[in-house]
Amino acid sequence: VRRAAPPPLPSSLYPSASQAMLSRILVASAFSVTSLPRSSCYPALGPYMPVSNVLEHAQMTEDVRAFNEALTGDNPDYSKAKRIYSSGTGASCKSPVKVRTLQGFAQADLAGESYYDTFIAAGSPPKWWDSWMLMMLDDTAGLSRVKRVTSLKKGALGLMTFYTSHELEAAIVKAQDPSTRSDTGSAFAWDEAWAFFYGNDKAGADSAWEAARKRDGDFPNGANISGLNATQFNNGLVAVRSDTYDLLAAEAARDDIYRMWVVSYLRAALKYLELAESSYDEKAHAEGYAYFLPIIGLVHAKSPEASKKLEDALDITKMSIGAGTYCAAKAAAEAAYPALGLSCGSVGDFKDAVITTCPCSGSTGILSAGVGPVTAVNGTGTDVTCTPPETTAAPPETTAMPQETPSASGVQGSPVLASTVLVVAAAAARA
């Protein structure tokens, strides 16, 4: 007997205020349904019902939270932040003797996975996230405290997004093999993806999902991305389970999730670029710069021109943003909307816009809604205890394959690191 899939939610662009409100009602309903006491079932993670034990994976947001706390205030503790990055806090355990770490994510070699490969195609070297994080932590980039701290905090969310993509890709691969197409194989990997993306806080605090929710609030007449993300994660879970397996549906859910990430992070990049141009502020500049990093490969894959325009506009070495920069970068991004499968309606308008001379018009694209959460499965979320080492980092999540990938200019690096490379060069020149 085939397991029935959850009923589909309405498919819509959600471009209007009323439709956006509908999507929020749907998400609120998902939260209320899945939060009911289920003492013998795996606990819900917000609007998503896992079918496996991913408590330890969800607890990676504890590392993000501790990392951010170490960087708080006028005297950030960079040494402590680096220790958390490389050795973990012990909140997320692979086993009683193995700690999961942010650096393990950053050092993973995910060659052959569609999200990762867009960055390699754009010129990024393997382990670029690790190089970038260490550059910021060790202050070899020569940035101000505000730019450095802001970039690191937002970069941690980008890193969690990066590794979420791996679990989505791994789930699809496992689902194609009948021996691993199960709730303990392919569905477990998909659950891991949501756990890393949403975290262990009931409201999704300190997670990449929360960043999407905040941007939904900034662009209220656009698509409710945090809600649509959840429904597509639900959709993909159904597609990678044994009784409801559908390879094309799983790949479509993954691609829709990536497209929604583009919306959320592009909103952030444009919002903070606009604010930094209208009245220069280092924090806003760094937020726009760091938030663009997780999608630079996805944008480059569809429009190298738009990617380059946005990267140049957000160059972290700048001490000011020239007049007209925001509108030019926004226009380049909007020209890429058709290729990205987006529209003016799905991205929406920044509610507190200061620069209003370049409104969006003319693009079309549909973001699909998925389904509600699956039925709860019997099981318990057991908590594993592990102790992080004092100074050594956990090994990468996957075996890394060191190699060199020169950029088109012949300089080692990528669009992701280009502006940071310029910072290092400038610092060297001053030395």
Buried (B, 14 or more C-beta within 10 A) or exposed (E): EEEEBBEEBEEBBBBEEEBBEBBBEBBEEBBEBBEEEBEEBBBBBBBBBBBBBBBBBBBBBBBBBBBBBBBEEEEBBBEBBBBBBBBBBBBBBBEEEBBBBBBBBBBBBBEEBBBBBBBBBBBBBBBBBBBBBBBBBEEBBBBEBBBBBBBBBBBBBBBBBBBBBBBBBBBBBBBEEEEBBBBEBBBBBBBBBBBBBBBBBEEBBBBBBBBBBBBBEBBBBBBBBBBBBBBBBBBBBBBBBBEBBBEEBBBBBBBBBBBBBBBBBBBBBBBBBBBBBBEEBBBBBBBBBBBBBBBBBBBBBBBBEBBBBBBBBBBBBBEEBEEEBBBBBBEBBBBBBBEBBBBBBBBBBBEEBEBEEBEBEEBEBBBBBBBBBBEBBEBEBEEBEBEBBEEEBBEBBBEBEEEEBEBEEEEEBBBBBBBBBBBBEEBEEEE
